[in-house]
Amino acid sequence: MGQKIDRDLQRFRKIVRGKVKSNLSKYISRGEMIGKKGNDLVSIPLPSINPPQFRFGQKGSGGVGVGDGQPGQALTPAQGEDGDPKAGEAPGQHILEVELTMEELADILGEELALPRIEPRGKKNVVSKKDRYTSIRTVGPESLRHLKRTYKEALKRQIAAGVYDPARPVVIPERPDKRYRSWKETPQPEAVACVVSMMDVSGSMTDEQKEIVRIESFWIDTWLDAHYKGVERVYIIHDAAAKEVDRDTFYRTRESGGTKISAAYELAARIIESRYPPSEWNVYAFHYSDGDNWGDDNPKSLALLRERLLPKVNLFGYGQVESPYGSGEFFAVIDTLKEEFEHLVTTRIPNREAILASIKAFLGTGR
């Protein structure tokens, strides 16, 4: 019975994953998930899930194509007298809510977008899990039976029972004597990595544009958290000036002012050079803005990218949201560097529906 329940549960979870994947864009664009951390459960509303199965109906109950009919005859009975609508008495379809962890949602995100794992390089604190057969259990498949442990258990039992004969040392294991190899998840250090997230919070960025940035940044963080442990993060917000903030401030701040993108790039370069030298760290930088940069600042921003940032990072992603108040000219400016640096990725994010495509463009390189 336990195996059957397990099978049914796995089947149900597979159906749920399929439903979530088919509506992934809708769930990803929901900003209320930003407050979730770690393995917190998230309620996902799904339409009624009915696994395909045969059902018996009433014989001769009629239906389309059954029995005689007249041209123009309605296929279903009219409601109420003379077709007037009235309150129904049959139950309707209800929305089913299922609970998933953020890790499960990140896995679904990776599957749907076919995201590769970041190629591990370096020495230190990015930790992935690896299965190692380092433990023993009393149940398991015969192919994993530990012969030496099984023999010892059988020998101990026969000696304790007084049936062991040294002159005729025949040891026959019984079912309770059998021991099987089993696995444990072992943390395995692979590389050191740092993710630098930069967000434009100037006055030309509306609340909706900032929310789009936060949602995309959150899902990139969630996907990295689900696959690697120990990734260090740096959060930078900027208008005409830049400052490093903590995670909560990054996801909740509401500021305004002018725009100098070079301020964010200069601060990011200083942090990388002092705390995350590229000889020891894999650095991934993401910058989000509406591209309405102060005109005289463009040359300085490009110089900082070319000389101090792009040579030091594994990947630099620039995502530009569309603001009704901004010119968006910086997209064309930064695009001039793409031929020179193939690890520079630029995307346009006009609305929430474009978030998935932007994430795929950034993480699909697998760098």
Secondary structure, DSSP 8 states (H G I E B T S, - for coil): -HHHHHHHHHHHHHHHHHHHHHTHHHHHT-GGGGG--TT-EEEEEE------------TT---TTSS---TT--SS--SSGGG------S-----EEEEEEHHHHHHHHHHHHT-------SSSSEEEEEEEEEEEES---GGGB-HHHHHHHHHHHHHHHT---TTS------GGG--EEEEEEEEEEEE-EEEEEEEE-STTS-HHHHHHHHHHHHHHHHHHHHH-BS-EEEEEEESSSEEEE-HHHHHH--------HHHHHHHHHHHHHHH--TTT-EEEEEEEE-S---GGGHHHHHHHIIIIITTT-SEEEEEEE--TT---THHHHHHTTTTT-TTEEEEEE-SGGGHHHHHHHHHTT--
